[in-house]
Amino acid sequence: MKQYAYFPGCSMDSTAVTYKKSTDFLINKLGIELKEIPDWCCCGSTAAHTKNENTALSLAARNLAIAESAFPGLDVVTPCASCYSRLAYASFAGKNDELKRQQIEKFIDRPFKAEADILSFLDMFSDEEIMEEIKNKVVRNLTGLKVACYYGCLYSRPRHITGQTCTEYPMNMDKLMALTGAEAVDWDFKCECCGASHQVDAPKQSRPLIDRIFRNAQANGAQAIITACPLCNMNLDMREEEINKTYSRKYNIPVYQFTEILAIALGAKADESGIHNHFYPAFKLINDVLSGKAGK
């Protein structure tokens, strides 16, 4: 059984319910144990936007320090791209700047060694052994489903923080989708920003970012967009109807977390995968694919 120290972040029990349901199904199916970091706190994302670097790093480092103490030797995994970025920044600072590490220790009032590797859910499920387990346990083939794998702007960048080998055209999600029989289309917006929290405070400037993502996915033949972040997923899923009305579009592109697609392929029922809990209807496309009606 693979074990990881788990930082859930603030959205998994609220806006990311589909992510949580599908992940719970997968870890049970694949024999993965996520050991939740006790007494975890905010990852520091909001503080980072205020340019308060010490607070941002220290909030993230506090979680990593607790994980080091509670689960020594385990990598830290998180589902959210923003959480992943903030934890990775704190880890990088602790590993590469001794003065900064000492300042963080003083700020959080506990030892911080910055020893654990920081993984996103995509990294975790892309582990070779786990991918082999997924491949062996697929019971529903999703051949006929064409998807645009949307990584967002924080998964692969900056390279010196994430350690990803390709910052502009990552392939981990594409490879996971291929295990299910789904076809990942080539498209241009894999790593473009969805607007993140600016969809709330600056909608006039941010809505076109979502429109561009849908437009490019549709132009390249995608029937669905696949995400790996709670906020990216919510921004696209929640606002597709609004985008259609505001810009006179006719997008009909459900937005799934990649874990939902994997869970469906591994036999999850609708309530186990979360596909009924979407803003934009997401059940019919999967049902059509499984019944051979997709695209007809």
C-alpha positions as a Markdown table, in Angstrom:
| # | Residue | x | y | z |
|---|---|---|---|---|
| 1 | Met | 0.0 | 0.0 | 0.0 |
| 2 | Lys | 1.3 | 3.4 | -1.0 |
| 3 | Gln | 1.1 | 6.0 | 1.8 |
| 4 | Tyr | 1.2 | 9.8 | 1.6 |
| 5 | Ala | 0.9 | 12.6 | 4.1 |
| 6 | Tyr | -2.2 | 14.4 | 2.9 |
| 7 | Phe | -3.0 | 18.1 | 2.8 |
| 8 | Pro | -6.6 | 18.4 | 1.7 |
| 9 | Gly | -6.9 | 22.2 | 1.6 |
| 10 | Cys | -10.1 | 24.2 | 2.2 |
| 11 | Ser | -12.2 | 23.1 | -0.8 |
| 12 | Met | -12.4 | 19.3 | -0.6 |
| 13 | Asp | -15.3 | 19.3 | 1.8 |
| 14 | Ser | -17.2 | 22.1 | 0.0 |
| 15 | Thr | -16.9 | 23.2 | -3.6 |
| 16 | Ala | -14.7 | 20.2 | -4.6 |
| 17 | Val | -17.2 | 17.5 | -3.6 |
| 18 | Thr | -16.9 | 15.7 | -6.9 |
| 19 | Tyr | -13.1 | 15.6 | -6.5 |
| 20 | Lys | -13.4 | 14.2 | -3.0 |
| 21 | Lys | -16.0 | 11.5 | -3.9 |
| 22 | Ser | -14.0 | 10.3 | -6.9 |
| 23 | Thr | -10.7 | 10.4 | -5.0 |
| 24 | Asp | -12.2 | 8.4 | -2.1 |
| 25 | Phe | -13.3 | 5.7 | -4.5 |
| 26 | Leu | -10.0 | 5.6 | -6.2 |
| 27 | Ile | -7.8 | 5.3 | -3.1 |
| 28 | Asn | -9.9 | 2.5 | -1.8 |
| 29 | Lys | -9.8 | 0.7 | -5.2 |
| 30 | Leu | -6.0 | 1.2 | -5.6 |
| 31 | Gly | -4.8 | 0.6 | -2.1 |
| 32 | Ile | -3.6 | 4.1 | -1.5 |
| 33 | Glu | -3.6 | 5.5 | 2.1 |
| 34 | Leu | -3.8 | 9.3 | 2.6 |
| 35 | Lys | -2.8 | 10.2 | 6.1 |
| 36 | Glu | -4.4 | 13.6 | 6.7 |
| 37 | Ile | -2.0 | 16.1 | 8.3 |
| 38 | Pro | -3.4 | 16.9 | 11.8 |
| 39 | Asp | -4.3 | 20.4 | 12.7 |
| 40 | Trp | -3.6 | 21.7 | 9.2 |
| 41 | Cys | -4.2 | 25.3 | 8.3 |
| 42 | Cys | -4.5 | 27.5 | 5.2 |
| 43 | Cys | -1.8 | 26.9 | 2.7 |
| 44 | Gly | -0.9 | 30.6 | 2.5 |
| 45 | Ser | -2.4 | 31.3 | -0.9 |
| 46 | Thr | -4.3 | 34.5 | 0.1 |
| 47 | Ala | -1.2 | 35.8 | 2.0 |
| 48 | Ala | 0.9 | 35.2 | -1.1 |
| 49 | His | -1.4 | 37.5 | -3.1 |
| 50 | Thr | -0.9 | 40.3 | -0.5 |
| 51 | Lys | 2.9 | 40.0 | -1.2 |
| 52 | Asn | 3.4 | 39.0 | 2.4 |
| 53 | Glu | 6.1 | 36.4 | 1.6 |
| 54 | Asn | 7.0 | 35.5 | 5.2 |
| 55 | Thr | 3.4 | 34.8 | 6.2 |
| 56 | Ala | 2.7 | 32.9 | 3.1 |
| 57 | Leu | 5.8 | 30.7 | 3.4 |
| 58 | Ser | 5.3 | 30.2 | 7.1 |
| 59 | Leu | 1.7 | 29.1 | 6.8 |
| 60 | Ala | 2.6 | 26.5 | 4.2 |
| 61 | Ala | 5.7 | 25.5 | 6.1 |
| 62 | Arg | 3.7 | 24.9 | 9.3 |
| 63 | Asn | 1.7 | 22.2 | 7.5 |
| 64 | Leu | 4.9 | 20.6 | 6.2 |
| 65 | Ala | 6.6 | 20.8 | 9.6 |
| 66 | Ile | 3.6 | 19.0 | 11.2 |
| 67 | Ala | 3.7 | 16.4 | 8.4 |
| 68 | Glu | 7.4 | 15.8 | 9.1 |
| 69 | Ser | 6.7 | 15.2 | 12.7 |
| 70 | Ala | 3.5 | 13.1 | 12.3 |
| 71 | Phe | 4.5 | 11.1 | 9.2 |
| 72 | Pro | 8.3 | 11.1 | 8.9 |
| 73 | Gly | 9.5 | 9.9 | 5.5 |
| 74 | Leu | 6.3 | 10.4 | 3.6 |
| 75 | Asp | 5.8 | 12.6 | 0.6 |
| 76 | Val | 3.1 | 15.3 | 1.0 |
| 77 | Val | 0.3 | 15.2 | -1.5 |
| 78 | Thr | -2.4 | 17.8 | -2.2 |
| 79 | Pro | -5.3 | 18.0 | -4.6 |
| 80 | Cys | -5.3 | 21.8 | -5.2 |
| 81 | Ala | -3.0 | 23.5 | -7.7 |
| 82 | Ser | -2.7 | 26.6 | -5.5 |
| 83 | Cys | -2.0 | 24.5 | -2.4 |
| 84 | Tyr | 0.5 | 22.5 | -4.4 |
| 85 | Ser | 2.2 | 25.7 | -5.5 |
| 86 | Arg | 2.4 | 27.2 | -2.0 |
| 87 | Leu | 3.6 | 24.1 | -0.3 |
| 88 | Ala | 6.2 | 23.6 | -3.0 |
| 89 | Tyr | 7.4 | 27.2 | -2.6 |
| 90 | Ala | 7.8 | 26.7 | 1.1 |
| 91 | Ser | 9.6 | 23.4 | 0.6 |
| 92 | Phe | 12.0 | 25.0 | -2.0 |
| 93 | Ala | 12.8 | 27.9 | 0.4 |
| 94 | Gly | 13.5 | 25.5 | 3.3 |
| 95 | Lys | 15.8 | 23.3 | 1.2 |
| 96 | Asn | 17.7 | 26.1 | -0.6 |
| 97 | Asp | 17.9 | 29.0 | 1.7 |
| 98 | Glu | 19.2 | 28.2 | 5.2 |
| 99 | Leu | 18.5 | 31.7 | 6.6 |
| 100 | Lys | 15.0 | 31.6 | 5.3 |
| 101 | Arg | 14.5 | 28.2 | 6.8 |
| 102 | Gln | 15.6 | 29.5 | 10.2 |
| 103 | Gln | 13.3 | 32.5 | 9.9 |
| 104 | Ile | 10.4 | 30.2 | 9.1 |
| 105 | Glu | 11.2 | 28.0 | 12.1 |
| 106 | Lys | 11.2 | 31.0 | 14.4 |
| 107 | Phe | 7.9 | 32.2 | 12.9 |
| 108 | Ile | 6.1 | 28.9 | 13.3 |
| 109 | Asp | 7.8 | 28.0 | 16.5 |
| 110 | Arg | 8.6 | 24.4 | 15.5 |
| 111 | Pro | 11.3 | 22.5 | 13.6 |
| 112 | Phe | 11.1 | 22.6 | 9.9 |
| 113 | Lys | 13.6 | 20.5 | 7.9 |
| 114 | Ala | 11.9 | 20.7 | 4.4 |
| 115 | Glu | 12.7 | 17.1 | 3.8 |
| 116 | Ala | 9.4 | 15.9 | 2.2 |
| 117 | Asp | 8.7 | 16.0 | -1.5 |
| 118 | Ile | 5.6 | 17.9 | -2.5 |
| 119 | Leu | 3.2 | 16.1 | -5.0 |
| 120 | Ser | 0.0 | 17.1 | -6.7 |
| 121 | Phe | -2.7 | 14.5 | -7.1 |
| 122 | Leu | -1.7 | 14.3 | -10.7 |
| 123 | Asp | 1.9 | 13.4 | -9.6 |
| 124 | Met | 0.5 | 10.8 | -7.2 |
| 125 | Phe | -1.8 | 9.0 | -9.7 |
| 126 | Ser | 1.0 | 9.2 | -12.3 |
| 127 | Asp | 3.3 | 7.1 | -10.2 |
| 128 | Glu | 4.2 | 4.1 | -12.4 |
| 129 | Glu | 3.0 | 1.5 | -10.0 |
| 130 | Ile | -0.3 | 3.3 | -9.5 |
| 131 | Met | -0.8 | 3.7 | -13.2 |
| 132 | Glu | -0.2 | 0.0 | -13.6 |
| 133 | Glu | -2.9 | -0.7 | -11.0 |
| 134 | Ile | -5.3 | 1.6 | -12.8 |
| 135 | Lys | -4.6 | -0.1 | -16.1 |
| 136 | Asn | -5.3 | -3.5 | -14.6 |
| 137 | Lys | -8.5 | -2.4 | -12.8 |
| 138 | Val | -10.3 | -0.6 | -15.7 |
| 139 | Val | -13.7 | -2.2 | -16.1 |
| 140 | Arg | -15.4 | 0.4 | -18.3 |
| 141 | Asn | -13.7 | 1.5 | -21.6 |
| 142 | Leu | -14.3 | 5.1 | -22.5 |
| 143 | Thr | -13.2 | 4.8 | -26.1 |
| 144 | Gly | -15.0 | 7.5 | -28.1 |
| 145 | Leu | -14.6 | 10.2 | -25.4 |
| 146 | Lys | -12.5 | 13.1 | -26.6 |
| 147 | Val | -11.1 | 15.3 | -23.9 |
| 148 | Ala | -9.1 | 18.4 | -23.5 |
| 149 | Cys | -6.7 | 18.0 | -20.5 |
| 150 | Tyr | -6.5 | 21.3 | -18.7 |
| 151 | Tyr | -3.6 | 21.6 | -16.3 |
| 152 | Gly | -4.0 | 25.3 | -15.4 |
| 153 | Cys | -1.1 | 27.7 | -14.8 |
| 154 | Leu | 0.3 | 26.4 | -11.5 |
| 155 | Tyr | 0.8 | 22.7 | -12.0 |
| 156 | Ser | 3.9 | 22.9 | -14.1 |
| 157 | Arg | 5.3 | 26.3 | -13.4 |
| 158 | Pro | 7.7 | 27.7 | -12.4 |
| 159 | Arg | 9.9 | 24.7 | -13.2 |
| 160 | His | 12.5 | 25.3 | -10.5 |
| 161 | Ile | 9.6 | 25.1 | -7.9 |
| 162 | Thr | 7.5 | 22.3 | -9.4 |
| 163 | Gly | 10.3 | 20.2 | -10.8 |
| 164 | Gln | 8.1 | 19.4 | -13.8 |
| 165 | Thr | 10.0 | 18.5 | -17.0 |
| 166 | Cys | 7.6 | 20.3 | -19.4 |
| 167 | Thr | 6.1 | 23.6 | -18.4 |
| 168 | Glu | 4.1 | 24.3 | -21.5 |
| 169 | Tyr | 2.7 | 21.0 | -22.6 |
| 170 | Pro | 2.6 | 18.5 | -19.7 |
| 171 | Met | 1.3 | 15.0 | -20.5 |
| 172 | Asn | 0.6 | 13.3 | -17.1 |
| 173 | Met | -3.2 | 13.8 | -17.3 |
| 174 | Asp | -3.2 | 12.8 | -21.0 |
| 175 | Lys | -1.5 | 9.5 | -20.1 |
| 176 | Leu | -4.0 | 8.8 | -17.3 |
| 177 | Met | -6.9 | 9.4 | -19.7 |
| 178 | Ala | -5.4 | 7.0 | -22.2 |
| 179 | Leu | -5.6 | 4.3 | -19.6 |
| 180 | Thr | -9.4 | 4.6 | -19.7 |
| 181 | Gly | -9.6 | 4.5 | -23.5 |
| 182 | Ala | -10.4 | 8.3 | -23.7 |
| 183 | Glu | -8.6 | 10.3 | -26.3 |
| 184 | Ala | -6.8 | 13.4 | -25.2 |
| 185 | Val | -6.9 | 16.0 | -28.0 |
| 186 | Asp | -4.1 | 18.3 | -29.0 |
| 187 | Trp | -5.0 | 21.9 | -28.0 |
| 188 | Asp | -3.4 | 25.2 | -27.2 |
| 189 | Phe | -4.7 | 26.1 | -23.8 |
| 190 | Lys | -3.4 | 23.3 | -21.5 |
| 191 | Cys | -1.6 | 25.7 | -19.2 |
| 192 | Glu | -3.5 | 29.0 | -19.7 |
| 193 | Cys | -4.9 | 30.7 | -16.6 |
| 194 | Cys | -8.7 | 30.3 | -15.9 |
| 195 | Gly | -8.7 | 33.6 | -13.9 |
| 196 | Ala | -8.5 | 31.9 | -10.5 |
| 197 | Ser | -10.1 | 34.0 | -7.8 |
| 198 | His | -10.2 | 37.0 | -10.1 |
| 199 | Gln | -13.4 | 35.4 | -11.5 |
| 200 | Val | -14.9 | 36.8 | -8.3 |
| 201 | Asp | -13.3 | 40.3 | -7.9 |
| 202 | Ala | -12.7 | 41.1 | -11.6 |
| 203 | Pro | -15.3 | 39.2 | -13.7 |
| 204 | Lys | -15.3 | 41.6 | -16.6 |
| 205 | Gln | -11.6 | 41.0 | -17.2 |
| 206 | Ser | -11.6 | 37.4 | -16.2 |
| 207 | Arg | -14.6 | 35.9 | -18.0 |
| 208 | Pro | -12.9 | 36.1 | -21.4 |
| 209 | Leu | -10.2 | 33.8 | -20.1 |
| 210 | Ile | -12.8 | 31.1 | -19.5 |
| 211 | Asp | -14.4 | 31.7 | -22.9 |
| 212 | Arg | -11.0 | 31.3 | -24.7 |
| 213 | Ile | -10.5 | 27.9 | -22.9 |
| 214 | Phe | -13.9 | 26.6 | -24.0 |
| 215 | Arg | -13.5 | 28.0 | -27.5 |
| 216 | Asn | -10.1 | 26.3 | -28.1 |
| 217 | Ala | -11.2 | 23.0 | -26.6 |
| 218 | Gln | -14.3 | 23.0 | -28.9 |
| 219 | Ala | -12.2 | 24.0 | -31.9 |
| 220 | Asn | -10.0 | 21.0 | -31.4 |
| 221 | Gly | -12.8 | 18.5 | -31.1 |
| 222 | Ala | -13.0 | 18.0 | -27.3 |
| 223 | Gln | -16.3 | 16.8 | -25.9 |
| 224 | Ala | -15.2 | 17.5 | -22.4 |
| 225 | Ile | -12.6 | 19.4 | -20.4 |
| 226 | Ile | -10.6 | 17.5 | -17.7 |
| 227 | Thr | -9.2 | 19.4 | -14.8 |
| 228 | Ala | -6.9 | 18.7 | -11.8 |
| 229 | Cys | -7.7 | 21.6 | -9.5 |
| 230 | Pro | -10.8 | 22.5 | -7.4 |
| 231 | Leu | -10.8 | 26.2 | -8.4 |
| 232 | Cys | -10.1 | 25.6 | -12.1 |
| 233 | Asn | -12.9 | 23.0 | -12.2 |
| 234 | Met | -15.4 | 25.3 | -10.4 |
| 235 | Asn | -14.6 | 28.3 | -12.6 |
| 236 | Leu | -15.2 | 26.4 | -15.8 |
| 237 | Asp | -18.1 | 24.2 | -14.6 |
| 238 | Met | -20.0 | 26.9 | -12.8 |
| 239 | Arg | -19.7 | 29.6 | -15.5 |
| 240 | Glu | -20.3 | 27.7 | -18.8 |
| 241 | Glu | -24.0 | 28.6 | -18.9 |
| 242 | Glu | -23.1 | 32.2 | -18.2 |
| 243 | Ile | -20.4 | 32.3 | -20.9 |
| 244 | Asn | -22.9 | 30.9 | -23.4 |
| 245 | Lys | -25.4 | 33.6 | -22.6 |
| 246 | Thr | -23.0 | 36.5 | -22.3 |
| 247 | Tyr | -21.0 | 35.8 | -25.4 |
| 248 | Ser | -23.7 | 34.1 | -27.5 |
| 249 | Arg | -21.9 | 30.8 | -27.5 |
| 250 | Lys | -23.2 | 27.2 | -27.8 |
| 251 | Tyr | -20.7 | 25.3 | -25.8 |
| 252 | Asn | -21.9 | 21.9 | -24.6 |
| 253 | Ile | -18.7 | 20.8 | -22.9 |
| 254 | Pro | -19.0 | 19.1 | -19.5 |
| 255 | Val | -16.0 | 19.7 | -17.1 |
| 256 | Tyr | -14.7 | 16.8 | -15.0 |
| 257 | Gln | -12.0 | 16.3 | -12.5 |
| 258 | Phe | -9.5 | 13.7 | -13.9 |
| 259 | Thr | -10.3 | 11.6 | -10.8 |
| 260 | Glu | -14.0 | 11.4 | -11.9 |
| 261 | Ile | -13.0 | 9.9 | -15.2 |
| 262 | Leu | -10.7 | 7.4 | -13.6 |
| 263 | Ala | -13.3 | 6.4 | -11.0 |
| 264 | Ile | -15.9 | 5.8 | -13.7 |
| 265 | Ala | -13.5 | 3.7 | -15.7 |
| 266 | Leu | -12.7 | 1.7 | -12.6 |
| 267 | Gly | -16.4 | 1.0 | -12.0 |
| 268 | Ala | -17.7 | 3.8 | -9.8 |
| 269 | Lys | -21.4 | 4.4 | -9.6 |
| 270 | Ala | -22.6 | 7.9 | -10.4 |
| 271 | Asp | -22.8 | 8.9 | -6.7 |
| 272 | Glu | -19.4 | 7.5 | -6.1 |
| 273 | Ser | -17.8 | 9.4 | -8.9 |
| 274 | Gly | -19.6 | 12.7 | -8.3 |
| 275 | Ile | -20.8 | 13.3 | -11.9 |
| 276 | His | -24.3 | 14.2 | -10.7 |
| 277 | Asn | -22.9 | 17.1 | -8.6 |
| 278 | His | -22.0 | 19.4 | -11.4 |
| 279 | Phe | -23.3 | 22.9 | -12.3 |
| 280 | Tyr | -23.3 | 22.1 | -16.0 |
| 281 | Pro | -24.8 | 18.6 | -16.8 |
| 282 | Ala | -22.1 | 16.0 | -16.9 |
| 283 | Phe | -23.9 | 12.6 | -16.7 |
| 284 | Lys | -25.3 | 12.4 | -20.2 |
| 285 | Leu | -22.0 | 12.5 | -22.1 |
| 286 | Ile | -20.5 | 9.7 | -20.0 |
| 287 | Asn | -23.7 | 7.6 | -20.4 |
| 288 | Asp | -23.6 | 8.2 | -24.2 |
| 289 | Val | -20.0 | 7.1 | -24.3 |
| 290 | Leu | -20.6 | 4.0 | -22.4 |
| 291 | Ser | -23.6 | 3.1 | -24.5 |
| 292 | Gly | -21.8 | 3.9 | -27.8 |
| 293 | Lys | -24.0 | 6.9 | -28.6 |
| 294 | Ala | -21.4 | 9.7 | -28.1 |
| 295 | Gly | -21.0 | 11.9 | -31.2 |
| 296 | Lys | -24.1 | 10.5 | -32.9 |
